[in-house]
Amino acid sequence: MPTFADLGLPQAVVGVLAGNGIDTPFPIQAATLPDSLAGRDVLGRGRTGSGKTFAFLLPMVTRLTASKTTRSPGRPRALILAPTRELVAQIDASLAPLATATGLRSVTIFGGVSPAPQIQKLRQGVDIVIACPGRLEDHVKSRHADLSAIEITVLDEADHMADLGFLPPVKRLLDKTPRDGQRMLFSATLDGGVDVLVKRYLTNPVVHSVDSEQSPVAAMEHHVLHVDKASRIHVLADLAASPGRTIVFARTKHGAKNLARQLNSRGVPAVELHGNLSQNARTRNLTAFSDGTAAVMVATDIAARGIHVDDVSLVVHADPPVEHKAYLHRSGRTARAGADGTVVTLMIDEQVSDVRQLTRKAGVKPTVTRFSGSSHPVLTQIAPGEREFGKPIIASRPEPTKPQQPRSHQPRRRRPARGRRPANV
């Protein structure tokens, strides 16, 4: 296996990687770097956790550093599009030490926060924009961002962007980038909407398929627990209270909020992650999960797209997903970078047929255990260790509201009757 220095990366970049204990490329990095460093369009397929982020950041930083162009106000030189705010933030965190070492500037752009700081950074001039499509399109329309100087474009988690309905804004944004720029697309699957993007925007791409869509299942233990409705939350709490980090998946935002509340009420510190939370709450909850303040995160599919948190030992599908691709994506939150992991699906009577079809399509042969009641020896086999029940965590409290003014005892003034406004007002 070649080293990063062998692949031709600048010494400053190699030094940053070595300082973080990264000496040997992951397979997808070793496969794609020779072509991406040469400026070729690259189509990389690799599952989440396979090292895709550095596979596009390293050639981007290298090529921008060597480029004779310079950054200018409102005209970035490189663009990375990703489906969620959390993934944008994580890409930026991976980029930060590389950018510092090479003198590059970046900005993250997504909704749910004030656009003013983003606009300010664009005006000052940045080399790299890492963005969710919607908010970036707003900046383009308001002429705060001009994509005509983009030299390198990356689409990360392209299949998830297609699933989430981002294709129209992605196309509009890509149409504003130069046709002769380098384009790299990374995805776990290469079907449907992804194929449309490949044919329209990539020129003679070099295809590197490092692992198949179903490859992550090999490193995991898969279990299906056939439980009754009444015992579902008790079984979930037992698993969630086991040692290590656990991600619980719910199908809806309301379901995620409700499950997090029920786990906390049972002494299992849990945070929620879904689209109904403000960006500050999402960031706060993800931080609590990452730093160990809460060992359990209850999330929806959309909120968890691309999230990378180390050492997740257990994934629980509290609500079985509808599609096998969602099963593989959810399950990919564990068994990352060569580690082991366990995946549990909770199934009630009316879900038997759907779950059987789901696991078959995902290429999984789970161990199925049926039991009634809330306890069974299989729970400690799946998630060994002493259960810990502590204080509940409230990391997603709603935004503060204005305190209500005390009611006055003065009689209320009658409002004037509504009438039609004059035409000149």
Disulfide bonds with the S-S distance in Angstrom:
none
